[in-house]
């Protein structure tokens, strides 16, 4: 995966944000969590993570959004990091699941039918309304379509392998030992069904904060990537 420092001023704490499928730093580069470095992770064609220098932080707060929730769930338990808070936003550890994530037929349909036009429609569905979509178009990630197709394909393959490995180990739960402290579920999410998100977090015994937000909601990010840390 790609890891980009938005803020790297050697603060004692780090905000570690795992963004969603197709993301880059463009929509998130203007957030400024107080007295905190800020690293953004994206591009899950591989889950290789470079933890160099992270042992210098006294406190690391993890935020995952959309597919970034799954990626963080897979990556963070492998790292010996001083995690203080962990919050999942409009995502689950189950990227393609009939009851706990995106239904597999929709996941596969998105991948098989991915074009410039279908991506435009997908981004529109992420947003609450036309005004929010127009604002998002000003900060849309700048990545090639073929790269996005490969990323989504790798996510699906990685998850299928994950399921296979857990079945062979005779385990029921194909998530990991990482426990999210809180999940945020937007009732207007048209990408990952809110009911599936709620079922996933109930299964994992994770407290949920329900909002009326869409899958991508600028106000959510301004709070969880910036304002929440101002007085903490």
DRENDO-1510 file (C-alpha; in Angstrom, 1 decimal, always signed):
<recs>
REC; n; res; u; v; w
REC; 1; UNK; +0.0; +0.0; +0.0 .
REC; 2; UNK; +1.0; +3.6; -0.3 .
REC; 3; UNK; +1.7; +5.6; +2.8 .
REC; 4; UNK; +1.8; +9.4; +2.7 .
REC; 5; UNK; +2.5; +11.8; +5.5 .
REC; 6; UNK; +0.1; +14.8; +5.4 .
REC; 7; UNK; +1.8; +16.2; +8.5 .
REC; 8; UNK; +5.2; +15.1; +9.6 .
REC; 9; UNK; +6.4; +17.4; +12.3 .
REC; 10; UNK; +7.6; +14.8; +14.8 .
REC; 11; UNK; +4.7; +15.2; +17.2 .
REC; 12; UNK; +4.5; +12.5; +19.9 .
REC; 13; UNK; +1.2; +11.2; +18.4 .
REC; 14; UNK; +0.1; +10.0; +15.0 .
REC; 15; UNK; -3.3; +9.9; +13.3 .
REC; 16; UNK; -3.1; +6.9; +11.0 .
REC; 17; UNK; -5.9; +6.9; +8.4 .
REC; 18; UNK; -6.7; +4.0; +6.1 .
REC; 19; UNK; -8.7; +5.5; +3.3 .
REC; 20; UNK; -11.1; +3.6; +1.0 .
REC; 21; UNK; -10.8; +1.9; -2.4 .
REC; 22; UNK; -9.7; +4.3; -5.2 .
REC; 23; UNK; -8.5; +6.9; -2.8 .
REC; 24; UNK; -5.4; +9.0; -2.6 .
REC; 25; UNK; -4.4; +12.0; -0.5 .
REC; 26; UNK; -6.3; +14.6; -2.6 .
REC; 27; UNK; -9.6; +14.7; -0.6 .
REC; 28; UNK; -7.9; +14.5; +2.8 .
REC; 29; UNK; -4.8; +16.7; +2.5 .
REC; 30; UNK; -6.2; +19.8; +4.1 .
REC; 31; UNK; -7.2; +18.3; +7.5 .
REC; 32; UNK; -5.0; +19.3; +10.4 .
REC; 33; UNK; -5.4; +17.3; +13.6 .
REC; 34; UNK; -3.9; +19.4; +16.4 .
REC; 35; UNK; -0.5; +18.4; +17.8 .
REC; 36; UNK; -0.5; +15.2; +15.8 .
REC; 37; UNK; +1.3; +13.9; +12.7 .
REC; 38; UNK; -1.0; +12.6; +10.1 .
REC; 39; UNK; -0.4; +9.6; +7.8 .
REC; 40; UNK; -2.7; +8.5; +5.1 .
REC; 41; UNK; -2.7; +4.9; +3.7 .
REC; 42; UNK; -4.3; +3.9; +0.4 .
REC; 43; UNK; -4.0; +1.6; -2.7 .
REC; 44; UNK; -4.6; -1.9; -1.4 .
REC; 45; UNK; -3.2; -3.8; -4.3 .
REC; 46; UNK; -0.8; -5.0; -1.6 .
REC; 47; UNK; -1.1; -4.9; +2.1 .
REC; 48; UNK; +2.6; -4.5; +2.7 .
REC; 49; UNK; +3.1; -1.8; +5.3 .
REC; 50; UNK; +6.3; +0.1; +6.2 .
REC; 51; UNK; +6.3; +0.7; +9.9 .
REC; 52; UNK; +9.7; +2.5; +9.9 .
REC; 53; UNK; +9.7; +5.3; +12.4 .
REC; 54; UNK; +6.3; +4.5; +13.9 .
REC; 55; UNK; +7.9; +3.3; +17.1 .
REC; 56; UNK; +8.9; +6.9; +17.8 .
REC; 57; UNK; +5.2; +7.8; +18.6 .
REC; 58; UNK; +3.9; +7.6; +22.1 .
REC; 59; UNK; +0.3; +7.4; +20.8 .
REC; 60; UNK; -1.2; +6.3; +17.5 .
REC; 61; UNK; -4.9; +6.8; +16.7 .
REC; 62; UNK; -6.3; +4.6; +13.9 .
REC; 63; UNK; -9.2; +5.7; +11.6 .
REC; 64; UNK; -10.5; +3.4; +8.9 .
REC; 65; UNK; -13.0; +4.3; +6.2 .
REC; 66; UNK; -14.8; +2.0; +3.8 .
REC; 67; UNK; -12.3; -0.6; +2.4 .
REC; 68; UNK; -9.8; +1.0; +4.7 .
REC; 69; UNK; -11.5; -0.7; +7.7 .
REC; 70; UNK; -10.7; -4.1; +6.2 .
REC; 71; UNK; -7.2; -3.1; +5.3 .
REC; 72; UNK; -6.5; -1.7; +8.8 .
REC; 73; UNK; -8.1; -4.8; +10.4 .
REC; 74; UNK; -5.6; -7.0; +8.4 .
REC; 75; UNK; -2.5; -4.8; +8.9 .
REC; 76; UNK; -2.6; -3.2; +12.3 .
REC; 77; UNK; -2.5; -6.4; +14.4 .
REC; 78; UNK; +0.8; -7.4; +12.8 .
REC; 79; UNK; +2.4; -4.2; +14.1 .
REC; 80; UNK; +3.5; -3.5; +17.6 .
REC; 81; UNK; +2.0; +0.0; +17.8 .
REC; 82; UNK; +0.8; +2.0; +20.8 .
REC; 83; UNK; -2.8; +2.2; +19.6 .
REC; 84; UNK; -4.9; +4.7; +21.8 .
REC; 85; UNK; -8.1; +4.9; +19.7 .
REC; 86; UNK; -9.5; +3.0; +16.7 .
REC; 87; UNK; -12.6; +4.2; +14.9 .
REC; 88; UNK; -14.2; +2.6; +11.8 .
REC; 89; UNK; -16.3; +4.7; +9.5 .
REC; 90; UNK; -18.8; +3.3; +7.0 .
REC; 91; UNK; -17.0; +0.0; +6.5 .
REC; 92; UNK; -16.5; -3.4; +8.0 .
REC; 93; UNK; -13.8; -6.1; +8.2 .
REC; 94; UNK; -15.8; -8.0; +5.6 .
REC; 95; UNK; -15.4; -6.3; +2.2 .
REC; 96; UNK; -17.5; -8.8; +0.3 .
REC; 97; UNK; -20.2; -10.6; +2.3 .
REC; 98; UNK; -23.9; -11.1; +1.8 .
REC; 99; UNK; -24.8; -10.0; +5.4 .
REC; 100; UNK; -21.7; -8.2; +6.8 .
REC; 101; UNK; -20.3; -6.1; +3.9 .
REC; 102; UNK; -21.0; -5.4; +0.3 .
REC; 103; UNK; -23.0; -8.3; -1.2 .
REC; 104; UNK; -20.7; -10.4; -3.4 .
REC; 105; UNK; -22.9; -9.9; -6.6 .
REC; 106; UNK; -22.6; -6.1; -6.2 .
REC; 107; UNK; -18.8; -6.3; -5.5 .
REC; 108; UNK; -18.3; -8.5; -8.6 .
REC; 109; UNK; -20.6; -6.4; -10.7 .
REC; 110; UNK; -18.7; -3.2; -9.7 .
REC; 111; UNK; -15.4; -4.8; -10.7 .
REC; 112; UNK; -16.6; -6.4; -14.0 .
REC; 113; UNK; -18.4; -3.3; -15.1 .
REC; 114; UNK; -15.8; -0.7; -14.1 .
REC; 115; UNK; -15.6; +2.1; -16.7 .
REC; 116; UNK; -15.1; +5.8; -16.5 .
REC; 117; UNK; -18.9; +6.2; -16.6 .
REC; 118; UNK; -19.6; +3.6; -13.9 .
REC; 119; UNK; -17.0; +5.1; -11.7 .
REC; 120; UNK; -18.6; +8.5; -12.0 .
REC; 121; UNK; -21.9; +6.9; -10.9 .
REC; 122; UNK; -20.2; +5.2; -8.0 .
REC; 123; UNK; -18.7; +8.4; -6.8 .
REC; 124; UNK; -22.1; +10.1; -7.1 .
REC; 125; UNK; -23.7; +7.4; -4.9 .
REC; 126; UNK; -21.0; +7.9; -2.3 .
REC; 127; UNK; -22.2; +11.5; -1.8 .
REC; 128; UNK; -25.4; +12.7; -0.1 .
REC; 129; UNK; -26.7; +15.0; -2.9 .
REC; 130; UNK; -25.7; +16.9; -6.0 .
REC; 131; UNK; -24.1; +19.7; -4.1 .
REC; 132; UNK; -21.9; +17.3; -2.1 .
REC; 133; UNK; -21.0; +15.5; -5.3 .
REC; 134; UNK; -20.0; +18.7; -7.0 .
REC; 135; UNK; -17.8; +19.6; -4.0 .
REC; 136; UNK; -16.2; +16.1; -4.1 .
REC; 137; UNK; -15.4; +16.5; -7.8 .
REC; 138; UNK; -13.1; +19.3; -6.8 .
REC; 139; UNK; -11.0; +16.9; -4.7 .
REC; 140; UNK; -11.5; +13.6; -6.5 .
REC; 141; UNK; -8.6; +11.2; -6.3 .
REC; 142; UNK; -6.3; +11.3; -9.4 .
REC; 143; UNK; -5.6; +7.7; -10.1 .
REC; 144; UNK; -5.8; +5.7; -13.4 .
REC; 145; UNK; -8.9; +3.6; -13.9 .
REC; 146; UNK; -6.9; +0.4; -14.6 .
REC; 147; UNK; -5.1; +0.9; -11.2 .
REC; 148; UNK; -8.5; +1.1; -9.5 .
REC; 149; UNK; -9.7; -2.1; -11.3 .
REC; 150; UNK; -6.5; -3.9; -10.2 .
REC; 151; UNK; -6.9; -2.7; -6.6 .
REC; 152; UNK; -10.5; -3.9; -6.3 .
REC; 153; UNK; -9.6; -7.2; -7.9 .
REC; 154; UNK; -6.7; -7.7; -5.4 .
REC; 155; UNK; -9.0; -6.8; -2.4 .
REC; 156; UNK; -11.4; -9.5; -3.6 .
REC; 157; UNK; -8.7; -12.1; -4.1 .
REC; 158; UNK; -7.0; -11.3; -0.8 .
REC; 159; UNK; -10.3; -11.6; +1.0 .
REC; 160; UNK; -11.1; -14.9; -0.6 .
REC; 161; UNK; -7.7; -16.2; +0.5 .
REC; 162; UNK; -8.4; -14.9; +4.0 .
REC; 163; UNK; -11.7; -16.9; +4.1 .
REC; 164; UNK; -10.0; -20.0; +2.8 .
REC; 165; UNK; -7.3; -19.8; +5.4 .
REC; 166; UNK; -9.7; -19.5; +8.2 .
REC; 167; UNK; -11.8; -22.3; +7.0 .
REC; 168; UNK; -8.8; -24.6; +6.8 .
REC; 169; UNK; -7.9; -23.6; +10.3 .
REC; 170; UNK; -11.5; -24.5; +11.3 .
REC; 171; UNK; -12.4; -21.0; +12.6 .
REC; 172; UNK; -15.7; -19.4; +12.2 .
REC; 173; UNK; -14.7; -15.7; +12.2 .
REC; 174; UNK; -12.6; -14.6; +9.2 .
REC; 175; UNK; -11.8; -11.2; +10.7 .
REC; 176; UNK; -8.7; -10.8; +12.9 .
REC; 177; UNK; -7.8; -10.2; +16.5 .
REC; 178; UNK; -7.9; -6.4; +16.0 .
REC; 179; UNK; -10.8; -4.9; +17.9 .
REC; 180; UNK; -12.2; -1.5; +16.8 .
REC; 181; UNK; -13.2; +0.6; +19.7 .
REC; 182; UNK; -16.0; +2.3; +17.8 .
REC; 183; UNK; -17.8; +2.1; +14.5 .
REC; 184; UNK; -19.7; +4.9; +12.7 .
REC; 185; UNK; -22.5; +3.8; +10.5 .
REC; 186; UNK; -24.3; +6.3; +8.2 .
REC; 187; UNK; -27.9; +5.5; +7.5 .
REC; 188; UNK; -27.7; +7.2; +4.0 .
REC; 189; UNK; -24.7; +5.0; +3.0 .
REC; 190; UNK; -25.5; +3.7; -0.5 .
REC; 191; UNK; -22.2; +1.8; -1.0 .
REC; 192; UNK; -22.1; -0.6; +2.0 .
REC; 193; UNK; -25.6; -1.4; +3.2 .
REC; 194; UNK; -26.0; +0.1; +6.7 .
REC; 195; UNK; -27.9; -3.0; +7.9 .
REC; 196; UNK; -24.9; -5.1; +7.0 .
REC; 197; UNK; -22.6; -2.8; +8.8 .
REC; 198; UNK; -24.7; -3.0; +11.9 .
REC; 199; UNK; -24.8; -6.8; +11.7 .
REC; 200; UNK; -21.0; -6.9; +11.3 .
REC; 201; UNK; -20.4; -4.7; +14.4 .
REC; 202; UNK; -22.9; -6.6; +16.5 .
REC; 203; UNK; -21.1; -9.8; +15.6 .
REC; 204; UNK; -17.8; -8.2; +16.7 .
REC; 205; UNK; -19.3; -6.6; +19.8 .
REC; 206; UNK; -18.2; -3.1; +18.7 .
REC; 207; UNK; -20.1; -0.1; +19.9 .
REC; 208; UNK; -21.8; +1.8; +17.1 .
REC; 209; UNK; -22.5; +5.5; +16.6 .
REC; 210; UNK; -25.3; +5.8; +14.0 .
REC; 211; UNK; -25.5; +9.0; +11.9 .
REC; 212; UNK; -27.6; +10.2; +9.0 .
REC; 213; UNK; -24.6; +10.5; +6.7 .
REC; 214; UNK; -23.7; +9.2; +3.3 .
REC; 215; UNK; -20.8; +6.9; +2.5 .
REC; 216; UNK; -18.6; +10.0; +1.9 .
REC; 217; UNK; -19.5; +12.9; +4.0 .
REC; 218; UNK; -17.0; +15.8; +4.4 .
REC; 219; UNK; -18.3; +16.8; +7.8 .
REC; 220; UNK; -17.5; +13.3; +9.1 .
REC; 221; UNK; -13.9; +13.5; +7.9 .
REC; 222; UNK; -13.5; +17.0; +9.2 .
REC; 223; UNK; -14.6; +15.7; +12.6 .
REC; 224; UNK; -12.7; +12.4; +12.8 .
REC; 225; UNK; -9.6; +13.6; +11.0 .
REC; 226; UNK; -9.3; +17.0; +12.6 .
REC; 227; UNK; -11.7; +18.4; +15.1 .
REC; 228; UNK; -11.9; +15.3; +17.4 .
REC; 229; UNK; -8.2; +15.7; +18.2 .
REC; 230; UNK; -8.2; +19.4; +19.0 .
REC; 231; UNK; -8.8; +19.1; +22.7 .
REC; 232; UNK; -7.8; +15.5; +23.2 .
</recs>
